[in-house]
Amino acid sequence: MFRTNPSREFQPETVNIEDLVPQDHLLRKINETIDFSFIAEKCRPLYCQDNGRPCIDPVMLFKMLLIGYLYGIRSERRLIEEIRVNIA
């Protein structure tokens, strides 16, 4: 028997983000191929260890700029919007 539940949209649902992005996606391949940890080591001396606000992860910033370059997104604001919308 077919039924619809109009209140279902407010029920919690468990979603695995890994299942939403295809295994052969370009960004997944880049992340598996390149070790980005060198960026954190290069940037560490540029930040104060005991003073100031916590920084945004330099690796994350680099990955964001790389995505902008790969997908031809010139505006940083547009890039942030794309990253929020596109789960990959």
Secondary structure as GFF3:
##gff-version 3
##sequence-region A 1 88
A	DSSP	three_ten_helix	6	10	.	.	.	ID=ss1
A	DSSP	alpha_helix	17	20	.	.	.	ID=ss2
A	DSSP	alpha_helix	26	33	.	.	.	ID=ss3
A	DSSP	alpha_helix	37	43	.	.	.	ID=ss4
A	DSSP	three_ten_helix	44	46	.	.	.	ID=ss5
A	DSSP	alpha_helix	58	70	.	.	.	ID=ss6
A	DSSP	alpha_helix	76	85	.	.	.	ID=ss7
###
